[in-house]
Amino acid sequence: MKNTKFLVRVNRGGTRAPEYVQRIDRTPIQLTTHLKLALAMGKFTAEDAVRSIQNSRCSPELVPVQVNA
């Protein structure tokens, strides 16, 4: 059985590689460029992370991924 989890991808513009949320228990939220280190979370937690890092210099988005239950 597979569940849908969400990654939060952050694009800061320019030529930078996209970053992903790695940890949410710190302020500010910790980001990584390594997809395998990204935190897979539930939709409500991911939406909270998007709201907390959304500003004029970056555009976060939810990326759905399938994980084994």
N, C-alpha and C positions, 0 to 999 in steps of 0.2 A: 504494500500500500504506500502511495506517495502523498506527501503533503506539500502545499505551496508555502514557501517562506519568502521573505523579501530581503534584498540587499539595497542599501542606499548608495547610489553612485553620485558623486559630486564632480561637476565640471566647473573649473575656475576660469575657463577661457584661455585663449592663447594656444601655445604649443604643448602645454602640460598634459601629461597622461591623466586619464580619469582616476579619481581616488574613491575609495570605498570606506564606509564606516567600519572601524575595527573594534572600538569599545565605546560604550555610551555611559559608563559609570563615572567618567571624569568630566571635568569642565576645563577647557573646551573638549568636545567630543574628539576622540583620537581617530585619525584617518590613515589609510594605507593604500599604496598603489598595487599591492598584490591581491588579486581576486581570491586566492585560496585562504587568505587571512581575514577576509571580510566576514562580518557578523551576519549570520542568517537569522532573521527575527520575524515575529508575527507582524501582521499588517498594522495594528494599532501602535505597537512600539516603533515600527519603521516610520509611520506618519508623524509620531512625536519627534523622532530624530530629525526628520525633514524640516519640521517647523522650527526646531531649535537652531539649526545651522543655516537656515535660509536668510540670505542678505543680498545686497546689490552686487557683490563680487562673485558669487557662486550660485549655481543652479542645481540643486539636488533633485534626484528623481528616484522613484521606486523601480526596482528590477525584480520581477518574480522569478523564482528558481524552484525546481522540483527536488525534494529531498526524500529519502527513504524514511518511513516512520519507524 
